């Protein structure tokens, strides 16, 4: 397995984890009758934008000379968008107007500016440690009282939390909301993490079948902390704060099939009203592994069936990353509605688009091809995912979508 393609698969899976949501499973349906034309809007800093409105691929100019980052075109039903990033990677979207009418992809966002927290930790029960959590990092401290400084935060509204745990990490005893709705845009000193106000954890019985189960808290502001995990075939309690929870706070669950982490199930449940018991069962779920032929730049073996308890199918993500000479990387985001009942798919030929550089074309031969494929089962409209950038900030900050029920199945890289 190629290292870079494995990293690519992990990053894309992380992005889907953070940004999609759902509930409930059946195969995709055929595209319906022709729909009236609607306006599709693209916001991007791509060096080239091409679209297919059903009449063939063509280059698209900005909507107005004064705003070179916004592009619009009319489409009815199925359409395609190709963006060439500043580094020449190609992002391809093949969707329908019933799913998505706005695509935002900024390849070179402004540099993040970090703000920092400093203060003290007090009233830990000896010999316990504390774990402090923001939307950026976790950090452990021992001893009480103890100072902390230069604790980084990413921009935006966040929550600052603390967990008291034993020196061998085997026991998490108390939880503390240090500050809620804190601004990550401005550094702040004199913050007191006083565990005298911490509360014991509440517990929810849980069972993991066929895979590992991790769990924790995802606050309404997107701050996430893991509070425990279960091995496959085991049962035990999930931990949740017993006090201080607000509307929108989620108990997040992440189940991983024992296939190297390529098949994952993610759920969000209301942290204030969790179920009496949680079971995450991977029985009958197998890795999604279509094949890719470089000579025809095509995928075969696309399949839409899934166990009846899975969420309904929304889409395929087909990612082909070519390494070698010439060097080209393509990301293909292809929805089930666009595919219909097709079990094969070929990357489009964009060589006839004005301004197209032959070096951007995915090569039909030569070099080595590392292939990663993903399938997700969910009910959330794709718009919820595509309107956000896939980058480090979004992946790690988290988006606390109520009702998340998302199954992601990915194939190993295939070296051709």
PEBEL-V160722 format. One line per field, one symbol per residue. phi: phi as a letter, one per 30 degrees, with the letter a starting at -180 (. if undefined). A space follows every 50 residues. Layout:
phi = ???
//
This chain:
phi = .ddddddeddddddddedccblai.addcddddecddbdccbcacddbbb bbcjcjdbdcdedaddbdccbbacbbidabbbccdecidcccbbbbddcb bbbbbcdbdeddcdcbcblbcbiddecdcbccbbdcbcbcbciadacbbh ddbdejdbbcbbbcbdecidbccbbbddbchdddcbdbcidcccddcdbd ddbbdbbcciadbcblcbddcidbbdblabdeicbldccbecaidbejdb dcbbcbddbiidcbbbbcbdddbdddabbccceicbddbdcbcdechbcb idbcdaeddddedcacbcbcccbkbdcbbccccbdddddicdcbabddcc dddeidceddddddajibcccbbbbbcacdededdddcdcbedddddibd ddieabccbbdddbdc
//
